[in-house]
Amino acid sequence: MLAGGFAIRPISDELGKVAVAGWAYDTTDRTRQVEVSVYVEGELRAAAIAMEYYVGLESLDVLDGCCGFVIELELSAEAGLFARNVSVVAGNEAVSLPNVAPRETLNSLFFIHIPKTGGTSLRKLLESRVESHKVLPDENSLRRFEGFYPPASVLECYAQDELERYQLLRGHYHYDYGMLLPQPCITITVLREPVSRTLSHIRMLQRNWPPLAELSVDEVIASNIAEIDNLQTRFLGRSISEFRTSEGITPDYVPDTVSLTESDFESAASNLRKIDFVGVQEDILSLVRRLFPNDPDIELGQDNAYRFEESISQASRDLIAEHTQYDSRLYKLARSLSDAGKHTSSLSDASIS
Protein backbone atom coordinates (compact mmCIF):
# COMPACT_ATOMS: atom_id res chain seq x y z
CA MET A 1 0.00 0.00 0.00
CA LEU A 2 1.41 3.37 -1.02
CA ALA A 3 1.24 6.53 1.07
CA GLY A 4 2.54 10.08 0.75
CA GLY A 5 1.60 13.60 -0.18
CA PHE A 6 2.77 16.64 -2.09
CA ALA A 7 2.61 20.42 -2.15
CA ILE A 8 3.24 23.06 -4.79
CA ARG A 9 6.02 25.52 -4.06
CA PRO A 10 6.48 28.56 -6.30
CA ILE A 11 9.92 29.38 -7.66
CA SER A 12 9.18 33.05 -7.57
CA ASP A 13 12.08 34.55 -9.50
CA GLU A 14 10.70 33.08 -12.73
CA LEU A 15 7.01 33.50 -13.45
CA GLY A 16 5.20 30.20 -13.94
CA LYS A 17 7.94 27.99 -12.49
CA VAL A 18 7.04 25.81 -9.51
CA ALA A 19 8.45 22.90 -7.57
CA VAL A 20 6.20 19.96 -6.78
CA ALA A 21 7.63 18.59 -3.52
CA GLY A 22 6.48 15.67 -1.41
CA TRP A 23 7.09 12.09 -0.35
CA ALA A 24 5.94 8.58 -1.25
CA TYR A 25 6.60 5.17 0.25
CA ASP A 26 5.25 1.64 0.49
CA THR A 27 3.77 0.94 3.94
CA THR A 28 4.26 -2.81 3.47
CA ASP A 29 7.79 -2.69 2.05
CA ARG A 30 9.72 0.19 3.55
CA THR A 31 12.86 -0.57 1.55
CA ARG A 32 11.08 -0.03 -1.77
CA GLN A 33 11.83 3.08 -3.80
CA VAL A 34 8.65 4.44 -5.36
CA GLU A 35 8.40 6.23 -8.69
CA VAL A 36 6.10 9.26 -8.80
CA SER A 37 4.59 10.93 -11.88
CA VAL A 38 3.36 14.50 -12.10
CA TYR A 39 0.41 15.40 -14.33
CA VAL A 40 -0.69 18.90 -15.28
CA GLU A 41 -4.26 19.11 -16.54
CA GLY A 42 -4.15 15.35 -17.20
CA GLU A 43 -0.90 15.42 -19.21
CA LEU A 44 2.19 13.61 -17.92
CA ARG A 45 4.87 16.25 -17.38
CA ALA A 46 7.59 14.60 -15.29
CA ALA A 47 8.55 11.54 -13.26
CA ALA A 48 11.13 10.79 -10.58
CA ILE A 49 12.08 8.26 -7.94
CA ALA A 50 11.12 9.39 -4.41
CA MET A 51 14.58 9.00 -2.92
CA GLU A 52 15.52 12.46 -1.60
CA TYR A 53 15.79 13.21 2.09
CA TYR A 54 12.53 14.53 3.56
CA VAL A 55 12.60 16.03 7.07
CA GLY A 56 10.45 14.33 9.70
CA LEU A 57 10.03 10.87 8.16
CA GLU A 58 12.82 9.07 10.05
CA SER A 59 10.30 7.99 12.68
CA LEU A 60 8.50 5.96 10.01
CA ASP A 61 11.65 3.92 9.41
CA VAL A 62 11.33 4.58 5.68
CA LEU A 63 14.69 4.52 3.90
CA ASP A 64 16.17 6.76 6.64
CA GLY A 65 13.77 9.50 5.58
CA CYS A 66 15.00 9.38 1.97
CA CYS A 67 11.64 8.98 0.26
CA GLY A 68 11.02 12.56 -0.83
CA PHE A 69 10.95 14.20 -4.24
CA VAL A 70 11.21 17.69 -5.70
CA ILE A 71 10.23 18.14 -9.36
CA GLU A 72 10.48 21.55 -11.01
CA LEU A 73 7.93 22.46 -13.66
CA GLU A 74 7.09 25.40 -15.87
CA LEU A 75 3.34 25.94 -15.93
CA SER A 76 1.41 27.84 -18.53
CA ALA A 77 -0.56 30.90 -17.56
CA GLU A 78 -3.72 28.83 -18.02
CA ALA A 79 -2.57 26.15 -15.58
CA GLY A 80 -1.43 28.69 -13.02
CA LEU A 81 -0.67 27.56 -9.50
CA PHE A 82 -4.04 26.01 -8.67
CA ALA A 83 -3.89 22.63 -6.97
CA ARG A 84 -6.74 21.20 -9.08
CA ASN A 85 -4.57 21.41 -12.20
CA VAL A 86 -1.67 19.37 -10.78
CA SER A 87 -1.85 15.73 -9.69
CA VAL A 88 0.78 13.24 -8.54
CA VAL A 89 0.47 9.46 -8.77
CA ALA A 90 2.80 6.92 -7.20
CA GLY A 91 4.03 3.53 -8.33
CA ASN A 92 2.70 1.06 -10.84
CA GLU A 93 -0.44 1.08 -8.71
CA ALA A 94 -1.06 4.67 -9.89
CA VAL A 95 -2.11 5.78 -6.41
CA SER A 96 -3.14 9.45 -6.37
CA LEU A 97 -1.27 11.34 -3.65
CA PRO A 98 -3.13 14.05 -1.70
CA ASN A 99 -2.16 17.68 -2.03
CA VAL A 100 -1.46 18.39 1.64
CA ALA A 101 -1.60 22.17 1.31
CA PRO A 102 -3.05 23.86 -1.79
CA ARG A 103 -1.41 27.07 -2.89
CA GLU A 104 -4.62 28.97 -2.12
CA THR A 105 -4.15 28.29 1.61
CA LEU A 106 -0.49 29.28 1.76
CA ASN A 107 -0.13 31.25 5.00
CA SER A 108 2.96 29.93 6.80
CA LEU A 109 6.38 31.56 6.99
CA PHE A 110 9.89 30.20 7.30
CA PHE A 111 12.46 32.83 8.26
CA ILE A 112 15.97 31.48 7.64
CA HIS A 113 17.81 33.55 10.23
CA ILE A 114 21.47 33.45 9.27
CA PRO A 115 23.49 34.61 12.29
CA LYS A 116 24.65 38.24 12.48
CA THR A 117 22.74 39.50 9.46
CA GLY A 118 20.44 41.86 11.36
CA GLY A 119 17.77 39.20 11.55
CA THR A 120 16.78 39.55 15.21
CA SER A 121 14.86 42.77 14.59
CA LEU A 122 13.08 41.24 11.60
CA ARG A 123 12.34 38.11 13.61
CA LYS A 124 10.63 40.18 16.30
CA LEU A 125 8.62 42.04 13.70
CA LEU A 126 7.40 38.78 12.16
CA GLU A 127 6.59 37.40 15.60
CA SER A 128 4.47 40.45 16.34
CA ARG A 129 2.26 39.64 13.33
CA VAL A 130 1.59 36.02 14.30
CA GLU A 131 -0.24 34.63 17.33
CA SER A 132 2.34 33.47 19.86
CA HIS A 133 1.05 29.90 20.03
CA LYS A 134 1.63 29.58 16.26
CA VAL A 135 5.36 30.41 16.43
CA LEU A 136 7.97 27.63 16.29
CA PRO A 137 10.18 27.19 18.28
CA ASP A 138 7.89 28.39 21.03
CA GLU A 139 8.87 30.57 23.99
CA ASN A 140 9.25 27.55 26.30
CA SER A 141 11.88 26.12 23.96
CA LEU A 142 13.72 29.43 23.82
CA ARG A 143 13.74 29.71 27.62
CA ARG A 144 14.98 26.15 27.93
CA PHE A 145 17.98 27.09 25.80
CA GLU A 146 18.61 30.38 27.63
CA GLY A 147 17.17 32.57 24.89
CA PHE A 148 18.95 30.83 22.02
CA TYR A 149 17.23 28.93 19.24
CA PRO A 150 17.05 25.23 20.09
CA PRO A 151 19.12 22.88 17.93
CA ALA A 152 17.50 21.42 14.85
CA SER A 153 17.19 18.03 16.55
CA VAL A 154 14.50 19.49 18.85
CA LEU A 155 12.32 20.44 15.88
CA GLU A 156 12.45 16.90 14.56
CA CYS A 157 10.67 15.66 17.69
CA TYR A 158 7.40 17.26 16.58
CA ALA A 159 4.80 15.05 14.90
CA GLN A 160 3.63 16.14 11.46
CA ASP A 161 0.04 16.68 12.57
CA GLU A 162 1.28 18.84 15.47
CA LEU A 163 3.30 21.02 13.10
CA GLU A 164 0.19 21.92 11.10
CA ARG A 165 -0.87 24.52 13.68
CA TYR A 166 2.32 26.60 13.38
CA GLN A 167 2.37 29.66 11.14
CA LEU A 168 5.92 30.92 11.66
CA LEU A 169 9.08 28.83 11.77
CA ARG A 170 12.16 30.93 12.47
CA GLY A 171 15.67 30.24 13.64
CA HIS A 172 19.25 29.46 12.72
CA TYR A 173 18.11 26.56 10.55
CA HIS A 174 19.27 25.51 7.11
CA TYR A 175 17.22 26.11 3.98
CA ASP A 176 15.91 22.56 3.77
CA TYR A 177 14.15 22.86 7.12
CA GLY A 178 11.31 24.62 5.35
CA MET A 179 10.14 21.12 4.48
CA LEU A 180 9.61 20.47 8.18
CA LEU A 181 6.25 22.20 7.96
CA PRO A 182 3.68 19.90 6.31
CA GLN A 183 2.15 22.88 4.49
CA PRO A 184 4.08 24.95 1.92
CA CYS A 185 5.45 28.19 3.30
CA ILE A 186 6.69 31.60 2.25
CA THR A 187 10.45 31.80 2.74
CA ILE A 188 12.39 34.86 3.91
CA THR A 189 16.08 35.44 4.51
CA VAL A 190 18.65 38.22 4.90
CA LEU A 191 22.31 38.16 3.86
CA ARG A 192 25.13 40.49 4.88
CA GLU A 193 28.45 41.63 3.44
CA PRO A 194 30.64 38.63 4.40
CA VAL A 195 33.62 40.33 6.07
CA SER A 196 31.39 42.50 8.28
CA ARG A 197 29.15 39.53 9.11
CA THR A 198 32.11 37.38 10.08
CA LEU A 199 33.67 40.04 12.31
CA SER A 200 30.35 40.53 14.10
CA HIS A 201 29.98 36.77 14.49
CA ILE A 202 33.43 36.44 16.00
CA ARG A 203 32.68 39.12 18.59
CA MET A 204 29.47 37.34 19.49
CA LEU A 205 31.38 34.07 19.91
CA GLN A 206 33.91 35.78 22.16
CA ARG A 207 31.14 37.12 24.39
CA ASN A 208 29.48 33.70 24.73
CA TRP A 209 32.32 31.19 24.56
CA PRO A 210 34.97 31.60 27.31
CA PRO A 211 37.85 29.85 25.45
CA LEU A 212 37.73 32.62 22.85
CA ALA A 213 37.24 35.51 25.26
CA GLU A 214 40.96 35.88 26.02
CA LEU A 215 42.00 35.88 22.38
CA SER A 216 42.28 38.90 20.14
CA VAL A 217 40.12 38.96 17.06
CA ASP A 218 43.24 38.39 14.94
CA GLU A 219 44.03 35.27 16.99
CA VAL A 220 40.49 33.93 16.62
CA ILE A 221 40.63 34.44 12.86
CA ALA A 222 44.03 32.76 12.64
CA SER A 223 42.60 29.68 14.40
CA ASN A 224 40.38 29.07 11.34
CA ILE A 225 37.25 28.29 13.32
CA ALA A 226 34.42 26.83 11.27
CA GLU A 227 32.14 29.82 11.80
CA ILE A 228 34.20 32.10 9.56
CA ASP A 229 34.14 29.83 6.52
CA ASN A 230 31.32 30.72 4.10
CA LEU A 231 28.59 30.40 6.73
CA GLN A 232 25.89 31.95 4.54
CA THR A 233 26.61 29.49 1.75
CA ARG A 234 26.46 26.64 4.26
CA PHE A 235 23.04 27.74 5.54
CA LEU A 236 21.55 27.87 2.06
CA GLY A 237 23.47 25.16 0.25
CA ARG A 238 24.32 22.42 2.72
CA SER A 239 21.63 19.93 3.70
CA ILE A 240 21.20 19.22 7.39
CA SER A 241 20.94 15.54 6.46
CA GLU A 242 24.68 15.60 5.79
CA PHE A 243 25.31 15.99 9.53
CA ARG A 244 23.22 12.99 10.58
CA THR A 245 24.76 9.98 12.27
CA SER A 246 24.43 6.51 10.77
CA GLU A 247 21.47 6.02 13.12
CA GLY A 248 19.66 8.95 11.51
CA ILE A 249 20.14 11.26 14.52
CA THR A 250 20.91 14.96 14.17
CA PRO A 251 23.40 15.93 16.90
CA ASP A 252 22.60 19.06 18.91
CA TYR A 253 25.58 20.90 17.48
CA VAL A 254 28.01 19.85 14.80
CA PRO A 255 30.47 22.39 13.39
CA ASP A 256 30.29 22.17 9.61
CA THR A 257 33.99 22.01 8.78
CA VAL A 258 33.75 20.26 5.41
CA SER A 259 35.49 22.20 2.67
CA LEU A 260 32.90 23.63 0.31
CA THR A 261 32.94 23.08 -3.43
CA GLU A 262 31.52 24.90 -6.43
CA SER A 263 28.61 22.44 -6.27
CA ASP A 264 27.76 23.67 -2.76
CA PHE A 265 27.74 27.25 -3.99
CA GLU A 266 25.53 26.38 -6.97
CA SER A 267 23.11 24.66 -4.61
CA ALA A 268 23.05 27.73 -2.34
CA ALA A 269 22.52 30.07 -5.29
CA SER A 270 19.71 27.91 -6.67
CA ASN A 271 18.00 27.84 -3.28
CA LEU A 272 18.45 31.58 -2.82
CA ARG A 273 16.65 32.20 -6.12
CA LYS A 274 13.72 30.11 -4.86
CA ILE A 275 13.33 32.11 -1.64
CA ASP A 276 10.29 34.37 -1.81
CA PHE A 277 11.70 37.43 -0.01
CA VAL A 278 15.45 38.10 -0.09
CA GLY A 279 17.02 41.08 1.65
CA VAL A 280 20.44 42.36 2.65
CA GLN A 281 21.34 43.71 6.07
CA GLU A 282 22.64 46.98 4.66
CA ASP A 283 19.19 47.77 3.23
CA ILE A 284 16.91 45.68 5.41
CA LEU A 285 14.19 48.34 5.51
CA SER A 286 13.67 47.80 1.79
CA LEU A 287 12.82 44.18 2.54
CA VAL A 288 10.46 45.23 5.32
CA ARG A 289 8.67 47.61 2.95
CA ARG A 290 8.16 44.75 0.49
CA LEU A 291 6.87 42.48 3.23
CA PHE A 292 4.46 45.07 4.65
CA PRO A 293 3.63 47.60 1.90
CA ASN A 294 0.45 48.67 3.71
CA ASP A 295 2.44 49.91 6.70
CA PRO A 296 4.76 52.61 5.28
CA ASP A 297 5.75 53.96 8.70
CA ILE A 298 7.02 50.65 10.01
CA GLU A 299 10.47 50.76 11.63
CA LEU A 300 12.94 48.22 12.93
CA GLY A 301 14.73 48.40 16.24
CA GLN A 302 18.40 47.53 16.59
CA ASP A 303 18.67 44.27 18.48
CA ASN A 304 22.00 42.60 19.16
CA ALA A 305 23.67 45.67 17.67
CA TYR A 306 27.38 45.87 18.43
CA ARG A 307 29.79 48.54 17.29
CA PHE A 308 33.05 46.87 16.33
CA GLU A 309 35.80 48.98 17.88
CA GLU A 310 38.88 46.74 17.83
CA SER A 311 41.19 47.39 14.93
CA ILE A 312 41.67 44.43 12.65
CA SER A 313 44.85 43.82 10.72
CA GLN A 314 44.68 43.84 6.96
CA ALA A 315 46.07 40.30 7.02
CA SER A 316 43.04 39.19 9.05
CA ARG A 317 40.64 40.94 6.71
CA ASP A 318 42.34 39.23 3.78
CA LEU A 319 42.04 35.86 5.57
CA ILE A 320 38.32 36.40 6.15
CA ALA A 321 37.88 37.34 2.49
CA GLU A 322 39.70 34.15 1.51
CA HIS A 323 37.35 32.09 3.71
CA THR A 324 34.21 33.78 2.41
CA GLN A 325 34.68 33.76 -1.35
CA TYR A 326 31.49 31.77 -1.92
CA ASP A 327 29.63 34.02 0.52
CA SER A 328 30.82 37.05 -1.41
CA ARG A 329 29.36 35.70 -4.64
CA LEU A 330 26.16 34.71 -2.88
CA TYR A 331 25.86 38.15 -1.33
CA LYS A 332 26.15 39.78 -4.75
CA LEU A 333 23.30 37.58 -5.96
CA ALA A 334 21.24 38.52 -2.89
CA ARG A 335 21.82 42.20 -3.62
CA SER A 336 20.63 41.78 -7.19
CA LEU A 337 17.50 39.91 -6.05
CA SER A 338 16.83 42.50 -3.35
CA ASP A 339 17.36 45.43 -5.72
CA ALA A 340 15.02 43.83 -8.25
CA GLY A 341 12.34 43.39 -5.57
CA LYS A 342 11.66 40.10 -7.28
CA HIS A 343 8.60 39.21 -5.24
CA THR A 344 5.68 41.31 -6.41
CA SER A 345 3.40 40.11 -3.64
CA SER A 346 3.47 40.72 0.13
CA LEU A 347 2.63 38.94 3.36
CA SER A 348 -0.85 40.44 3.29
CA ASP A 349 -1.59 38.05 0.42
CA ALA A 350 -0.90 35.16 2.79
CA SER A 351 -3.25 36.33 5.53
CA ILE A 352 -0.29 37.66 7.52
CA SER A 353 -0.18 41.39 8.11
C-alpha positions as CSV (number, residue, x, y, z in Angstrom):
1,M,0.0,0.0,0.0
2,L,1.4,3.4,-1.0
3,A,1.2,6.5,1.1
4,G,2.5,10.1,0.8
5,G,1.6,13.6,-0.2
6,F,2.8,16.6,-2.1
7,A,2.6,20.4,-2.1
8,I,3.2,23.1,-4.8
9,R,6.0,25.5,-4.1
10,P,6.5,28.6,-6.3
11,I,9.9,29.4,-7.7
12,S,9.2,33.0,-7.6
13,D,12.1,34.5,-9.5
14,E,10.7,33.1,-12.7
15,L,7.0,33.5,-13.4
16,G,5.2,30.2,-13.9
17,K,7.9,28.0,-12.5
18,V,7.0,25.8,-9.5
19,A,8.5,22.9,-7.6
20,V,6.2,20.0,-6.8
21,A,7.6,18.6,-3.5
22,G,6.5,15.7,-1.4
23,W,7.1,12.1,-0.4
24,A,5.9,8.6,-1.2
25,Y,6.6,5.2,0.2
26,D,5.2,1.6,0.5
27,T,3.8,0.9,3.9
28,T,4.3,-2.8,3.5
29,D,7.8,-2.7,2.1
30,R,9.7,0.2,3.5
31,T,12.9,-0.6,1.5
32,R,11.1,0.0,-1.8
33,Q,11.8,3.1,-3.8
34,V,8.7,4.4,-5.4
35,E,8.4,6.2,-8.7
36,V,6.1,9.3,-8.8
37,S,4.6,10.9,-11.9
38,V,3.4,14.5,-12.1
39,Y,0.4,15.4,-14.3
40,V,-0.7,18.9,-15.3
41,E,-4.3,19.1,-16.5
42,G,-4.1,15.4,-17.2
43,E,-0.9,15.4,-19.2
44,L,2.2,13.6,-17.9
45,R,4.9,16.2,-17.4
46,A,7.6,14.6,-15.3
47,A,8.6,11.5,-13.3
48,A,11.1,10.8,-10.6
49,I,12.1,8.3,-7.9
50,A,11.1,9.4,-4.4
51,M,14.6,9.0,-2.9
52,E,15.5,12.5,-1.6
53,Y,15.8,13.2,2.1
54,Y,12.5,14.5,3.6
55,V,12.6,16.0,7.1
56,G,10.4,14.3,9.7
57,L,10.0,10.9,8.2
58,E,12.8,9.1,10.0
59,S,10.3,8.0,12.7
60,L,8.5,6.0,10.0
61,D,11.7,3.9,9.4
62,V,11.3,4.6,5.7
63,L,14.7,4.5,3.9
64,D,16.2,6.8,6.6
65,G,13.8,9.5,5.6
66,C,15.0,9.4,2.0
67,C,11.6,9.0,0.3
68,G,11.0,12.6,-0.8
69,F,10.9,14.2,-4.2
70,V,11.2,17.7,-5.7
71,I,10.2,18.1,-9.4
72,E,10.5,21.5,-11.0
73,L,7.9,22.5,-13.7
74,E,7.1,25.4,-15.9
75,L,3.3,25.9,-15.9
76,S,1.4,27.8,-18.5
77,A,-0.6,30.9,-17.6
78,E,-3.7,28.8,-18.0
79,A,-2.6,26.1,-15.6
80,G,-1.4,28.7,-13.0
81,L,-0.7,27.6,-9.5
82,F,-4.0,26.0,-8.7
83,A,-3.9,22.6,-7.0
84,R,-6.7,21.2,-9.1
85,N,-4.6,21.4,-12.2
86,V,-1.7,19.4,-10.8
87,S,-1.8,15.7,-9.7
88,V,0.8,13.2,-8.5
89,V,0.5,9.5,-8.8
90,A,2.8,6.9,-7.2
91,G,4.0,3.5,-8.3
92,N,2.7,1.1,-10.8
93,E,-0.4,1.1,-8.7
94,A,-1.1,4.7,-9.9
95,V,-2.1,5.8,-6.4
96,S,-3.1,9.4,-6.4
97,L,-1.3,11.3,-3.6
98,P,-3.1,14.0,-1.7
99,N,-2.2,17.7,-2.0
100,V,-1.5,18.4,1.6
101,A,-1.6,22.2,1.3
102,P,-3.0,23.9,-1.8
103,R,-1.4,27.1,-2.9
104,E,-4.6,29.0,-2.1
105,T,-4.2,28.3,1.6
106,L,-0.5,29.3,1.8
107,N,-0.1,31.2,5.0
108,S,3.0,29.9,6.8
109,L,6.4,31.6,7.0
110,F,9.9,30.2,7.3
111,F,12.5,32.8,8.3
112,I,16.0,31.5,7.6
113,H,17.8,33.5,10.2
114,I,21.5,33.4,9.3
115,P,23.5,34.6,12.3
116,K,24.7,38.2,12.5
117,T,22.7,39.5,9.5
118,G,20.4,41.9,11.4
119,G,17.8,39.2,11.5
120,T,16.8,39.6,15.2
121,S,14.9,42.8,14.6
122,L,13.1,41.2,11.6
123,R,12.3,38.1,13.6
124,K,10.6,40.2,16.3
125,L,8.6,42.0,13.7
126,L,7.4,38.8,12.2
127,E,6.6,37.4,15.6
128,S,4.5,40.5,16.3
129,R,2.3,39.6,13.3
130,V,1.6,36.0,14.3
131,E,-0.2,34.6,17.3
132,S,2.3,33.5,19.9
133,H,1.0,29.9,20.0
134,K,1.6,29.6,16.3
135,V,5.4,30.4,16.4
136,L,8.0,27.6,16.3
137,P,10.2,27.2,18.3
138,D,7.9,28.4,21.0
139,E,8.9,30.6,24.0
140,N,9.2,27.6,26.3
141,S,11.9,26.1,24.0
142,L,13.7,29.4,23.8
143,R,13.7,29.7,27.6
144,R,15.0,26.1,27.9
145,F,18.0,27.1,25.8
146,E,18.6,30.4,27.6
147,G,17.2,32.6,24.9
148,F,19.0,30.8,22.0
149,Y,17.2,28.9,19.2
150,P,17.0,25.2,20.1
151,P,19.1,22.9,17.9
152,A,17.5,21.4,14.8
153,S,17.2,18.0,16.5
154,V,14.5,19.5,18.8
155,L,12.3,20.4,15.9
156,E,12.5,16.9,14.6
157,C,10.7,15.7,17.7
158,Y,7.4,17.3,16.6
159,A,4.8,15.0,14.9
160,Q,3.6,16.1,11.5
161,D,0.0,16.7,12.6
162,E,1.3,18.8,15.5
163,L,3.3,21.0,13.1
164,E,0.2,21.9,11.1
165,R,-0.9,24.5,13.7
166,Y,2.3,26.6,13.4
167,Q,2.4,29.7,11.1
168,L,5.9,30.9,11.7
169,L,9.1,28.8,11.8
170,R,12.2,30.9,12.5
171,G,15.7,30.2,13.6
172,H,19.2,29.5,12.7
173,Y,18.1,26.6,10.5
174,H,19.3,25.5,7.1
175,Y,17.2,26.1,4.0
176,D,15.9,22.6,3.8
177,Y,14.1,22.9,7.1
178,G,11.3,24.6,5.3
179,M,10.1,21.1,4.5
180,L,9.6,20.5,8.2
181,L,6.2,22.2,8.0
182,P,3.7,19.9,6.3
183,Q,2.2,22.9,4.5
184,P,4.1,25.0,1.9
185,C,5.5,28.2,3.3
186,I,6.7,31.6,2.2
187,T,10.5,31.8,2.7
188,I,12.4,34.9,3.9
189,T,16.1,35.4,4.5
190,V,18.7,38.2,4.9
191,L,22.3,38.2,3.9
192,R,25.1,40.5,4.9
193,E,28.5,41.6,3.4
194,P,30.6,38.6,4.4
195,V,33.6,40.3,6.1
196,S,31.4,42.5,8.3
197,R,29.2,39.5,9.1
198,T,32.1,37.4,10.1
199,L,33.7,40.0,12.3
200,S,30.4,40.5,14.1
201,H,30.0,36.8,14.5
202,I,33.4,36.4,16.0
203,R,32.7,39.1,18.6
204,M,29.5,37.3,19.5
205,L,31.4,34.1,19.9
206,Q,33.9,35.8,22.2
207,R,31.1,37.1,24.4
208,N,29.5,33.7,24.7
209,W,32.3,31.2,24.6
210,P,35.0,31.6,27.3
211,P,37.8,29.9,25.4
212,L,37.7,32.6,22.8
213,A,37.2,35.5,25.3
214,E,41.0,35.9,26.0
215,L,42.0,35.9,22.4
216,S,42.3,38.9,20.1
217,V,40.1,39.0,17.1
218,D,43.2,38.4,14.9
219,E,44.0,35.3,17.0
220,V,40.5,33.9,16.6
221,I,40.6,34.4,12.9
222,A,44.0,32.8,12.6
223,S,42.6,29.7,14.4
224,N,40.4,29.1,11.3
225,I,37.3,28.3,13.3
226,A,34.4,26.8,11.3
227,E,32.1,29.8,11.8
228,I,34.2,32.1,9.6
229,D,34.1,29.8,6.5
230,N,31.3,30.7,4.1
231,L,28.6,30.4,6.7
232,Q,25.9,32.0,4.5
233,T,26.6,29.5,1.8
234,R,26.5,26.6,4.3
235,F,23.0,27.7,5.5
236,L,21.5,27.9,2.1
237,G,23.5,25.2,0.2
238,R,24.3,22.4,2.7
239,S,21.6,19.9,3.7
240,I,21.2,19.2,7.4
241,S,20.9,15.5,6.5
242,E,24.7,15.6,5.8
243,F,25.3,16.0,9.5
244,R,23.2,13.0,10.6
245,T,24.8,10.0,12.3
246,S,24.4,6.5,10.8
247,E,21.5,6.0,13.1
248,G,19.7,9.0,11.5
249,I,20.1,11.3,14.5
250,T,20.9,15.0,14.2
251,P,23.4,15.9,16.9
252,D,22.6,19.1,18.9
253,Y,25.6,20.9,17.5
254,V,28.0,19.8,14.8
255,P,30.5,22.4,13.4
256,D,30.3,22.2,9.6
257,T,34.0,22.0,8.8
258,V,33.7,20.3,5.4
259,S,35.5,22.2,2.7
260,L,32.9,23.6,0.3
261,T,32.9,23.1,-3.4
262,E,31.5,24.9,-6.4
263,S,28.6,22.4,-6.3
264,D,27.8,23.7,-2.8
265,F,27.7,27.3,-4.0
266,E,25.5,26.4,-7.0
267,S,23.1,24.7,-4.6
268,A,23.0,27.7,-2.3
269,A,22.5,30.1,-5.3
270,S,19.7,27.9,-6.7
271,N,18.0,27.8,-3.3
272,L,18.4,31.6,-2.8
273,R,16.6,32.2,-6.1
274,K,13.7,30.1,-4.9
275,I,13.3,32.1,-1.6
276,D,10.3,34.4,-1.8
277,F,11.7,37.4,0.0
278,V,15.5,38.1,-0.1
279,G,17.0,41.1,1.7
280,V,20.4,42.4,2.6
281,Q,21.3,43.7,6.1
282,E,22.6,47.0,4.7
283,D,19.2,47.8,3.2
284,I,16.9,45.7,5.4
285,L,14.2,48.3,5.5
286,S,13.7,47.8,1.8
287,L,12.8,44.2,2.5
288,V,10.5,45.2,5.3
289,R,8.7,47.6,3.0
290,R,8.2,44.8,0.5
291,L,6.9,42.5,3.2
292,F,4.5,45.1,4.6
293,P,3.6,47.6,1.9
294,N,0.5,48.7,3.7
295,D,2.4,49.9,6.7
296,P,4.8,52.6,5.3
297,D,5.7,54.0,8.7
298,I,7.0,50.7,10.0
299,E,10.5,50.8,11.6
300,L,12.9,48.2,12.9
301,G,14.7,48.4,16.2
302,Q,18.4,47.5,16.6
303,D,18.7,44.3,18.5
304,N,22.0,42.6,19.2
305,A,23.7,45.7,17.7
306,Y,27.4,45.9,18.4
307,R,29.8,48.5,17.3
308,F,33.0,46.9,16.3
309,E,35.8,49.0,17.9
310,E,38.9,46.7,17.8
311,S,41.2,47.4,14.9
312,I,41.7,44.4,12.7
313,S,44.8,43.8,10.7
314,Q,44.7,43.8,7.0
315,A,46.1,40.3,7.0
316,S,43.0,39.2,9.1
317,R,40.6,40.9,6.7
318,D,42.3,39.2,3.8
319,L,42.0,35.9,5.6
320,I,38.3,36.4,6.1
321,A,37.9,37.3,2.5
322,E,39.7,34.1,1.5
323,H,37.4,32.1,3.7
324,T,34.2,33.8,2.4
325,Q,34.7,33.8,-1.4
326,Y,31.5,31.8,-1.9
327,D,29.6,34.0,0.5
328,S,30.8,37.1,-1.4
329,R,29.4,35.7,-4.6
330,L,26.2,34.7,-2.9
331,Y,25.9,38.2,-1.3
332,K,26.2,39.8,-4.8
333,L,23.3,37.6,-6.0
334,A,21.2,38.5,-2.9
335,R,21.8,42.2,-3.6
336,S,20.6,41.8,-7.2
337,L,17.5,39.9,-6.1
338,S,16.8,42.5,-3.3
339,D,17.4,45.4,-5.7
340,A,15.0,43.8,-8.2
341,G,12.3,43.4,-5.6
342,K,11.7,40.1,-7.3
343,H,8.6,39.2,-5.2
344,T,5.7,41.3,-6.4
345,S,3.4,40.1,-3.6
346,S,3.5,40.7,0.1
347,L,2.6,38.9,3.4
348,S,-0.9,40.4,3.3
349,D,-1.6,38.1,0.4
350,A,-0.9,35.2,2.8
351,S,-3.2,36.3,5.5
352,I,-0.3,37.7,7.5
353,S,-0.2,41.4,8.1
